[in-house]
Amino acid sequence: LSPCLRVEEDHPTTLSATGSARNGVLAYVDQRSPSPLFHVMPKHKEDSTTKVGFVSLGCPKNLVDSEVMLGTLSEQGYEITPDRESADVIVVNTCGFIDSAKKESIDTILEMAALKEEGRCRKLVVAGCLGERYREEIRRDIPEIDFVFGPDELGKVLEAVRLDENEPAPGVNIDALYTSEQVPTIPRIL
């Protein structure tokens, strides 16, 4: 576990953020999954806010990228939900290098695509290395995917999660975060 997370005693799969966490953030690892999925949920948000579900797969850099995207989305007023069934938008941050990681990414995308077909989810977004390396193939083979971007395009998450395509994406540039002098102030949800 990250040093800023602690296990909640009343729920063994629930972790709560401490330290730099804002807005009463809850984070947990879904241990029912064959590979644990990291989720973060701010408390006390309005129900009219777009709810975004997030699945982060792959390497530690992917986890940091997910934390940065989650922090940015939260600061822009989106509600981050651990309940995939209640998400309006689901983002899957994928790995695309090792065969087993590619398979896990594709299986997860297909699982989330089923939620789009059967549930509340209105938009499915694929981020990360699989999206970068196989953008055309996955868009062609999985038509439920609405938006794809790679690890060097993190700022596109703000465009990707918009439900109203006529609404302009916020002018927030998060693509240069790793070379920025502002690194200590990057919004991140751990």
Salt bridges, closest charged atoms under 4 A:
GLU8 OE2 - ARG6 NH1 2.98
ASP30 OD1 - ARG32 NE 2.97
ASP30 OD2 - ARG84 NH2 3.05
ASP65 OD2 - LYS61 NZ 2.90
GLU67 OE1 - ARG188 NH2 2.37
GLU75 OE2 - ARG22 NH1 3.18
ASP88 OD1 - ARG120 NE 2.71
ASP99 OD1 - LYS102 NZ 3.50
ASP107 OD2 - LYS103 NZ 2.73
GLU111 OE2 - ARG84 NH1 3.01
GLU132 OE1 - ARG135 NH2 3.10
ASP141 OD1 - ARG140 NE 3.09
ASP146 OD2 - LYS116 NZ 2.62
GLU153 OE1 - ARG135 NH2 2.98
GLU153 OE2 - LYS156 NZ 3.29
GLU165 OE2 - LYS123 NZ 2.73
GLU165 OE1 - ARG162 NH2 3.73
